């Protein structure tokens, strides 16, 4: 992980001082201008020149950014998958600014395809400024899969984020299903990734209907997949898999009553899917029955 961190710091240095040469950077490294010394004083074979310090490195360039950022967008990419229609984006003031976002624009060919709305009653005067992002896929042009949304601010700055609306690659199911599909409720508060309820469903089409009974905990993650190798775990290598709302971005459902409309798509298999906010590591997928991560099959 050291290499991408250092590469990112060097990119920031070049951003504030494009004239920096490789030789100049080498000199700054040797002088300890980019790092905090670790281990024996000076360069050593275990820690090199030390631990990279992003602020120190940028300051060593002798330049400062012409314009400091005034807002920070979070997230910078909203993935709607093939089911979601609403997500939230937030702009937060940074660097002590008093800047405010103005009306956003999007690159969608139809301006109504991606719409942003502030919360009822508006945003706080000093932020953070949150917006509900709504996608209407019926208004998107054919092949229009990524839309850039741009915020202009009162100070004339520009900040953007991307809206991804294309469904994830779906396992080949032209006119039929993928065979038996296991739909599971995973306890979101159990680090052993325990399956607490499940149902097996069949379908001759790419659409499966399911009902999960016996869910006796309030916080769950819903996952579905096949077990092509019959090892007792779904979502293994090359096995169709999905989590609600999208694969790789599961949402913990807080259950206080029966829920409907928990719809999501299957994608190609993954053996390391996070199943709760704690993101436990799943070695072979999700257990079809109520076994936990201590099961010998998971070794």
N, C-alpha and C positions, 0 to 999 in steps of 0.2 A: 504493500500500500504506500510505501514511501515515494515511489516514482510518480504516481499521479498527483500526490500532494505537492511535491516539488515542482512538477510541470505546471500546475495551476498557479503557484506562487510566481514562477518565472513569467508566466503569461501576464499576470498583473503588473509585474515590473516593466515588461515591454509595453503594456497598455499606457502606463504613465510616462514612459520614456522610450519611444520607439527606436531611438538611436543607439540603445545599448547593444554592444557587440558581444559575441561569445567570449572573447578574450577579457572584456571588462567584467563580465559575470564571473569568469574564473577567478579574476583578481579579487572580487568582492567575497567570493566563497573562501578563498585562502586567507583573507583578512578577518574572517569571522563576522563579516557585516550582514550575513543573511541568517545566521544561526545563533542559538544559545548553546554555550559550551556544555557538554555532557561527558562524564567520566573524567579521565586524566586531562590535565590542562592542555589546551591546544589540540591539534589533530592526533587521533589515535586510531589503531586498527579496528577497534570494536565499534566506536561511535563516529568515526570520520571527523568531520568538522562540527558535529553537534546536531541538535534538533532544529529544523527549519522554523523560522519565526516570520510569519507573513507580514506583520506590521513593520518589523525591523527591515525586512527585505525591501518593501516598497519605499520606505523612507531612505534607504541607502541609494536609491537611484538619483537623488538630488532633485526630483521633480514631484509635484503633487498633481492630482487630477484637475483638469481645467474646470470641471463641474462635478461636484460631489453628488451622488444619488440623493434624491429627496424622498423617494418612495420605494418600498420593497414589495413586490408581488408574491403572494404565496397561495397556492402553488403556482409554478410557471407553466404547468401542463395539466389539463383536465382531461382524463381519459373516460369517455362516456361508454366505452365498450359498444355492445350492440343492443343494450336494454335501457340504460339510464337516460333520463331526460333532463335532470336538474342536478347541479353541483354548485359549490360556493367557492368564490375567490375573494381574497382579502388584500387590500393595499394598506401598508403601515408606514407611517412617517419614520425616516431614519436621519441620522446625522444632525439632529436638532432642527430639522426643517419645519416650516409651517405651510408647506405646499399641500395642495388639495387636488385630487383627480377630477377631471371634467368628464363630459359625455364621451363614452368609448365608441370606437368604430371597429368593424370587423371586416376581414377579407372575404367573407362569404359573398357569393354572387347575388344571393337574395338577402338583403339586410335583415329580414325577419327570421332567418334561419337560426341565428344565434342572438339571443336577446339577454341583456343584463338589466337587472332591477335591484335597487337598493331595498333594504328591509322596510317594512311598514313603519312609518314614523321617521324614516330617514336615518342616516348615520350620525354618530357623535361628531360634534364640531371639530374636534382634534383627532378624530380617528380612533381606532382603525376603521377603514372604510370597506365594508363587506358588500358583496353583490351576489345575488342568485343568478346563475348562468343557466339558461334554458335553451335546449336544442330541439328544433323541429326538423326531423330527418326528411319529411316529405317536401320541404322547401329547399333542400340541398340539391345542387346540380349533380348529374351523374359523374362519379369519380371524385367528387369533392369530399375529401376525408380529413384534412387538417385545415383549420381556420385560425388565423392569427387575429387576436383581439388586441387593439392598441389603445392605451389610455394616454391622452394628452393632459397635462396638468396646468394649473393656473400660471406657473412659471415657465411654461413652454417646453417642459421636458416630456419625454415619451417613454412609456413602459408598456410591455406587452406580455401576453401569455398565449399558449396554444390550446386549442380545443380539438381533441382527436375524437372523431365520430365513427370511424370505420370499425366494424366488428373485428375481433381478434380472429386469426386463422382458425376456421372450424374444421374439425375432423371430417374427412370425406363421408358425407351421408346424403347422397343425391336424392334417392327416393325411399330410403329405409333408415332405420335407427342403427345404433351401434351395438345392439344386443342388450343383455341385462344391464341395467343402470342402477347403481346403488346411491341413494340420496341419504346423507347422514347429517345429524346435528352434533356438533363438537362442542364440548364444554369450554367456553372461552377463558375460564378462570382456572383451568386445570393444566399445569405445565406439562403433564404427561400426554396431552392431546387425546383425551378420552372420548370415544364415541358413546353418546348417551341414548341415542335413538336413531333408527334407520329403517329404510324401506327399500325393497327391490321392485323396480318397475320395468315393464317391457313396452315397446312401441314399434310399429312398423313404419313410422315416419320420423323425421328429425325432431319432432316435438314430443316431450314426455310430460305427463301429468302425475303429480305425487301428493301425498298427504303424510306428514310426519306426526305420529302420535307418541305419547309417553315422554314428552320433553318436560323434565322436572327440575330444571335449573333456569334462572332468569336470563343468563347471557350466553348466547350460542353463536356459532358460525355455521352456516349451511354450506355443505360441499357435496358435489356429485361427481361420479366417475365410474369407469369400468374396471374390472379386475381380469384382464385378458390372460395373465399368467397364473391366475387362481392361487395367489400366495396369501390371500386374506387381507390384502391392502389395495385400495383403489389409488388412482393417480400416480402409478409408477411410471417408469420410462415407457414412452410410446403409448400410454393409455389415456384415452380422452378424459378430460378433467375440467372442472369448473368450480368456482366459489362465487358466492353472492357478495357484491354485484358483478365483479370481474375477476378473472383468474389473476392471482398475484396481488390483488388489492381487496382482500376480504373485509367485510364490515361486521362488527359485532352487533347482533340484534338483541335489544333489550326487550324481553317478552313480559308483558303484563296480561295478555289475553291472546286468543287465537289470532294468527296473522295469515293473510292471503297475499298473493302477488309477489312471492319471493321467486322471481324469474331471473334466469341467467343462462349464458351460453357455455357450451363445452369447447375446449381448445385442445391442442396436442398436449400430451402428458407432461407433467413436471414432478420431480421427486423431492423438491424442496420448497413447498408452498407454505407460507405463513398462515396459521389458522386462528390466530387471535392477536390482540394488541400486544401481547408479550412476545410474539413471533417465535414460538418454539421451533426447533429444527426437526423436520420430519424426514427420517432417513429413507423410508421405503414408501411413503404415501400415508394414507389415513386408514386405520384399522376398520374393517367392515363391521366388526362386532364391538362389544364394550371393553376390548383390551386397551392397554395403555402403552406408553413408551417403554415400560419395563418388560414388555413381552419379548421372549427370546427371538422371535422372528425378526425383531427390529435391529438386532445386533449386526 
